Amino acid sequence: MNTGKPVSRSGRFEKKPAKKTTKFTQSVSFDWRLWEYDIAGSIAHAMMLHKIGILTKSELKSITEGLKQIASEIERGEFNWDETFEDVHMNIEAELTSRVPAGAKLHTARSRNDQVSLDMRLWLRHEIISICKEIRDFQQTIVGLAEKNIGIFIPGYTHLQRAQPVLISHHLLAYVEMLERDYQRYCDCFYRTNECPLGSGAIAGTTIPINRESVAKILCFIDEEDRPRVTQNSMDAVSDRDFVIEFCAASSITAVHLSRFAEDIILWSTTEFNFIKLPDEFTTGSSLMPQKKNPDIAELIRGKTGRVIGNLTTLLTLLKGLPMTYNRDLQEDKERMFDTADTIKASLNVFNAMMTNVEFNKEVCNSAASDPLLLATDLADYLVMKGLPFRKAHHIVGTLVSIAEKKKTRLDELSIDEFKSVCPEIGEDVFEVFDLNKAIEKRNIVGAPSIREVKKQISRWKKQLKDLNR
Ligand code: ARG
């Protein structure tokens, strides 16, 4: 049936594509998500075509109105996506042309190759901004938790073995730092996404004297000084997906950070650690074991990291063997991009909600941190201050730890004679080393966990996040 709608293969072919071909090659079942940006891009392109005399004023008007009407139908869920028109671009153009004769002029000086890159860039810009907002919200929550729980000590771990005492707030702020780097990476990615590829055509630009800069300006592809930013090589522009790869790479690092945080939360909520109590609303029960309260959200955030990294790997693999320029393989990029954005946004959002109501078990945390072995390094530092070389001090403390272990006593409960028998330089003041409050307070250099330093960091973050929110 000839509907009068444009299709990508009209004219050249004697036979219609096989049903199997249509089914296998269509992308509209997923790229329909680009519709809003496809329409915005088309309106900007039409405005420029009018400026250079390709479209009359009334043609521009009918195209714009037709596109807006289609947009509201899509929004209301009343638009009929048809896989015989392959993708979102052809579906919208075909529908427009069936309603508005001037629609047939819209694709002048444009190819789906530059159009698809444009739509993805527009979509991704929007997503990056909302991910950045989620990151900021999450940072705010963590800083709030750090402030609220400032007096709580926990053991810091290396190799998952107790290492040295820290403030829980210091541990939490580590994630704020990671999220800040994530934020910066997304900003960098935004910068390179923010270039307008329209005008690159299928591969070699166009013979029609279009004005790329005016389209770029309408679509806000601009730099800090409001100058339009357009891609500089048509062949690169239609085959480049670096901006998507970069987005997926930044997202993979973010996902890894969230996964590590989730792992801490999972450990801390076990009976063995018991450092935190997760809010009921953000945990699940077992269908069999009535006593269970499971950290499924944290586990799923950790698990979803796999698909985010998988998406990056897919894209790298997709691109690695492609000859210049556009190849249909590139159609595989969209689902990976969508999935990455959806997963990261949802993970940040639910993690934030869960953490807002986490409670720390102060007694359990403080008691775990009061293990005197956590201050073995402080004891070595004490000997250094008495004039011993650090390596020797390290050996002496190792010997003392082993004596205490054999005697089944705490390191801080060895007698002064026992201390002196290993190292005569040790004096009565050795017992002060084991004062946890003092030990923490001594860690008062930048980046270390004394209460004073951590409070400084909290104020810095609060100010920084407030300034940024303005
Ligand atoms: N559906 C295609 C994609 O997503 C659009 C570009 C098609 N271009 C082409 N020359 N077949 O990549």
Residues whose N, C-alpha, C, O or C-beta is under 5 A from the ligand:
A	BS01	LIG	S27 D87 R112 N113 V116 L330 Q331
